């Protein structure tokens, strides 16, 4: 009886491990020795603007126009790329409550990446509320799946401790898909936040962290700076279609939401966040993390980059 | 054929002395056993029934386990797309409480206590009515706890031969289950439902759902974490694959459960008794078995024995699950038998026959309760009620941390309904509900209690009310929970600040994670903007701070603030049950005194 059990166990384990090896084709690197910057960015080119703000009432059309004005998706995604899209799926809220990124935009971005020849598009976020519920109610899980993305629900084992070398984020658990990608696209939503006043692209990187995230509020600006310094995305896309103007970052009431019909996108995440601050009626120099990042990670002054506003 | 010959025998006259002398000597027990070893039992019908019973047991056991594992919400991304209904909320796609809803003991005891039969419990008749005709088939064919006992007792039994035969005779301790039943039903009549402590389905859901599954999950997790720690690429792939399998097949969350060890050890202890007496639990303790035994007293299906054929080989006794005296020369105890048909299947001499309308003289249909013991147990059940109600744990508004799930009825009604099954705790997406130890008094043992430090109550979640089989937690809506669309706001407690521990209050350090997490809109936590002089070793500095406050009218008591508070051990913001809308005696503010919801 015992022997049979052992034999059966071995029989399951050996093909199991083999299957695991072949099914999961992720390339592994030694994260322990990782550098302090994950640079997925593309070069600034004279032919195209660095950052655009596009107005338009139809979200998908606006996204199309945003990308074409930046030089097309081909500028960012190459054939065979493994792309990770980081929407905000932090809260268990409906799309109309504007606490999470618009699911239609995420799905469309997945489709665009695939059109550009991406081998795999992963959509994932380490939610604050229960991930199952957040992915479900935000509509992002379903929409991204239908568009052909690999939707990953965050699991504790997918976080790896690594050296970030930041001012306050020295060593922290980081969500693995963001370390092992070819391209990373940050798709955040513009929201009010009591402590930082505005949350948009740079604060969205909180969602790649594990560990005791609730300590970070004590030095929130430094931690946002550290994260943005560490993660240099290929592209930042800020959803300003619906903007949560109060009771952020969760909202909960439709009264907290205002329709702005804007998409901000570009290769400079600091500039993108500065424009997002404007949507909520704040100047970039009111936000400490933007002041810290100005001239280090990007620019808060639109005159120092190639910026276009398209209506 | 065998039935015909038996019939013929019954109608022929007894043989005369001469005939008996000339007749061949009857087979001995040893010959019977030899026959069984070579050919097996003689009844083909018995063998078919045994295999059908085994199939049924496996089916129902795995159905039970499937439903238990599925008692949690999982986002599924399939091609179906988002239907407006699916997007409208978060619901389970399986009737996960169906085993509890068909449990007659749950139906009867909650009806006795609460004077009404909760929706869904009508299905208990599916078990009860056939039991009156067919006997305790539920125990042998369906009950997942019974099946588990049976399988465990079959693994290398250490009690064999004569000892096993002696233990498989009917014994007096088997009456205990009837006394337990009487005590619990009498207690239920007074208004305290305690059957959940010993009802086999409740034990299975609670123990497997809250102790065994989490334990298996933790073991698997540690195992694959250990593999991942090797930092060998290949082994990390194995770990990833294993973790994913764990998430897909065991549980999507990493449950930790208050007092899981206690629940788990009792469960394992009960299983261990099978090493000494086969299905000791089912024979001696199970109140559901007792109830079905009572109902099977007049069942029309039963055992007929050809006593004169019996050679006393005792094979039936060796294989008997329920100690119901299947052998020749004794009366079969119809109230004990689990209808497993092992005896009919193994009997080499074709003594045992299960049929409709068996011979009356072959059947002993009494539970053997003595009047004195029955009165004693009824008195014990009656005494339990006042003794538990006059204790301070009950009277002094219970424990202030006795936060019940949203939709719970008022405590006295709650104790008339809650069967401590643990469905709500298993389904809770945030691992927030736990089996109480003594927070709710002795009566409230293992009833659900919110422990926000482990997990907060999701403000738009209604799953616990959806799975509750007895209506202790009513199925509320999202509108109830958030007090929108003209529904009165449902509060389960109120948050309080401990300003001596709160970072902005006590340490002049920015924080307000609680405010970020507060799920209601407008937020129940508001911040006061202050500029203070913070003293540091390097000198004082002026800093701008936000200090949090609670607005009690808006607070729903979900505990998200307590959960997210970075003061890790003893949180600076915590929730107590005060101002819960279910209890008009637990109102905090005069202006809320008339706002006690719709009874929950």
Interface residues (C-beta under 8 A of the other chain):
Chain A: X1 X16 X17 X19 X20 X21 X23 X24 X26 X28 X30 X32 X92 X94 X128 X129 X130 X131 X132 X133 X135 X136 X137 X139 X141 X142 X143 X144 X145 X146 X151 X153 X155 X156 X157 X158 X193 X194 X195 X212 X214 X215 X217 X218 X219 X220 X246 X247 X249 X250 X251 X252 X253 X255 X256
Chain B: X73 X74 X75 X77 X78 X79 X81 X82 X87 X90 X155 X156 X221 X224 X225 X228 X231 X233 X234 X236 X237 X238 X239 X240 X241 X242 X243 X244 X247 X252 X253 X254 X429 X430 X458 X459 X460 X461 X482 X503 X509 X510 X511 X512 X513 X515 X516 X517 X518 X519 X520 X521 X522 X523 X527 X546 X564 X565 X566 X568
